[in-house]
Amino acid sequence: MRLEAEPDVVVHRIAHRLADAIDAARDPHVVVLILGSALLADISDETLGELQNMSGMVRLVLVSAPSDTTSRRWASPMGAVEVVSQLESPDRLLAAIRSVTF
């Protein structure tokens, strides 16, 4: 809700499955893809490859649980440009989004 209230941020889609998030990232209007670490629980090599291929089209921001070292380890291979903890303030996520926009 906070993102939707920002005047310079447009939320195109909210996805509850990784496949839907990847599909949303193919939309030419999408600049930043925000992925929650829960979506990465069962990531396959094929899906990892898709995320890597999209790194030129969208910027990936990963939102991770503080104790989730697995998704933080995946951040670089996925092409994530920012990792934000779930415990950080919404302002930190907004700053990350704004820092990676083209």
Secondary structure, DSSP 8 states (H G I E B T S, - for coil): -HHHHSTT-------SSHHHHHHHHTSTT--EEEEEGGGGTT--HHHHHHHHHHTTTSEEEEEE-TT-HHHHHHHHHHTEEEEEETTS-HHHHHHHHHHH--
